Amino acid sequence: EDLSELASEAKTLVAAGFERLKQRFGFGPRHGPEGMRRNIELVKTVREAVGDTIELAADAYMGWDAGYAIEMANRLRDYSLSWIEEPLMPHDVGGYQELMRRCPWQRWSGGEHCFGKWEFKDLIDRRAVDILQPDVNRAGGITEVLKICALAEAAGLPVIPHSNEAHNLHVIFSQAAHVCPLVEYFPDMQPDTGNELFWKIFN
């Protein structure tokens, strides 16, 4: 709600040394044109706060449909989002293919809510996303995600597992940097965001 607070938080993270940021979209199709405008405001605020050298991505958390995602990608083109995450429900592989076809300048990521190597093989075979984002909790455990990484490496696609929880870190640290190039980092925040397990285990 407070764009100045959002800008300040982004600047603080960059000052702490972060070179990549990801933010949430707050609005979807039910919010109409005003929601689109506010989504753009959110991205514009962070981009202007951190400049052009910081990599910026944004997460729609399965809240859009294909038409809405295409329109948002067009309107956001000037802000150089590194990727738009999970715009569609995970089963809508055809919708993801449409996004890839109609918005080739934009990278799309997905897979946080996919289960097992077969769903990821379908995403890979159909070239439905640019970045695969399994969560070890949902995708079948560490062994299954290692298999997903092998499929992705053979296809030349990066894997950026969801969150910095310890089990996802084990997978990331076991892979070469071209397979898992990033670690997502969820800060220790109150109230809990649902990603606090790391902070309850480690100092």
N, C-alpha and C positions, 0 to 999 in steps of 0.2 A: 504493500500500500504506500510506503514511504520511499519514493525514488531517491531522495537524498541519502537516506540510510543505506539503500542498496549500493549506491555509488561509493559511499564511505567504506562499506564492507569490502567491496571489490578492490579498492585502493589499498586497504590494510593487508589483504591477502597478497597482492603484488609486492608490497613493501616487505612482506615476510619472506619473499623469494619464490613464490609460485609463478610459473611461466604459462600455466594453462588453468583455465577456470571453466566450470560448467554451472549453468543456472537452470532454474525451472521456468517453464512457461506457466502462466497462471490461468489461461483461458482457452476455451474450446468452442466448437460449433454452436453450442446453445447460447453463447454470449454474443453472437452476431458480430456485425462490423465493429462495434465498440470494443469487443473482446480482442479482435484482431489488432486494433489500434493500440490497446494496452499491452498486448504481447510484444509488439514492435517497440513500444516505449521501454519495456523491461530490458530488451536486448540493447537498444540504443543507449540507454543509461549506462550499462556496464561497458559497452564498447567505448563510449566517449570518456569514461572514467579511467580506463586502463590503456587506451591507445591501440594502435594497429599491430604492435609486435607481440601481444599476448594472444595465445590461442584460446578461442572462446567457443564452447559448445552449449547446447540447450536441450532440455529433456521435456517431452510432451507427455510422458507416462501413459501411453495407450489412449490418450484422450481425444484424438482427432479422427477424421475419416480422410480418404484419399484426396477428395476435392479440396477440403480445408487445408490439408498439408501442402498441396501444390500451390494454392494461393498464398499461404504463409511463406513458403520457400521463395516465391517470386518477390514478395514484399520485403523479405529479409536479405535479399541478395547483396545489398550494399554493405552489410555488416559482417560479411565473411565468416559465417559460422563454420567451424571446423566440421561439425556434424550436428544433425538433428536426431535426437534419440527417441526411439519407441513412439513414433507418431501414431501407429495403428495397433490394433489388437494382434497378438502373436500369430493367430491362425490365418490372418489375412495376407498370405504370402503373395497372392496375385496383386493385392493393393501395393505392397512394397515394390514389386516389379514395376508397377505403373509409375511409382515415384522415381525409381531409378531411370526409367525411360524418359519421363517428361521433364525431369529436373536434373540433367546430367552434371550441372555445375555444383550441386549440393551433395555432400556425403550423408548417408543415412546409416544409423546403427540400430541393432535390435538383438533380441535373444535373451534378455534378462528373465523373461517369463516363458522360455521354452524348456522342454523337458527331454533330455537324452540326446544322444548323438544323431539319431535318425531325423529329428526335427531340424537340427543344425545342418545335417547333410542336405536336406531339402532346401534350406536357405542358401547353402553354398552352391548346390547344383543349379539352382534357378537364378543365381546371382541377384538375390533379392535385397541384400544389404552390402554396404561397404565395410562395415565393422561388426564383428560378432561380440556379444556381451553376455556370456553365460554367467549365471550365479551358481556356485558350487552347491548351495543349499537346495536349489530347485532342479538342477540339471543332472543330478544323479551321483554326486560326490566327486572326490578328487580324481579317481581313476577315470570316470566317464568324461570329465572335463579335459583331462590329458588327451583322451582320444579325440575330442572335439578340436583341441589345439593341433593335433596331427593332421586332421582333415583340413583345417583352415590353412596350415602352413603349405600343404600340398597345392591348395588353390590360390595361394598368394594373398590371403586375407588376414588382417591383424585381429587379434583377440584382446579385448580389454574387459576382463571380468568385472562384474558389478561389486563395488565396495571394497574397502580395505580390511575386511574381516580376515582372521588368520588363515582360514582354509583357502580363501581366494589368493592370499599372498603366497601360500605354498605353491600353488599352480603357477603364478606369475614368475616367481623366482626360479622355477624349474625350467623355464623356457628361454630361448634366445630372444634378444631384444627385438628382432624383426617379427617375432610371433606375438609377444606380449610387450608392446612398447611403452605402456603406461600403467601406473598404479593409481586407481581412484583413491582419494583421501577424504574421509568424512571426519571433520573435526569433532573433538569431545565437546558436545554442546548440551545444555539443559534448556528446556526439557529434552529427554532423549528423542532422537530422530528415528529410532529403530535400528541404528547402525552402531550401537554403543558397546557391543560385545568386545571388540578389540581393546577398548579402554578399560574394561573390567578385568581383562586378563593381564595386560602389560602395563608397566610403568613407562 
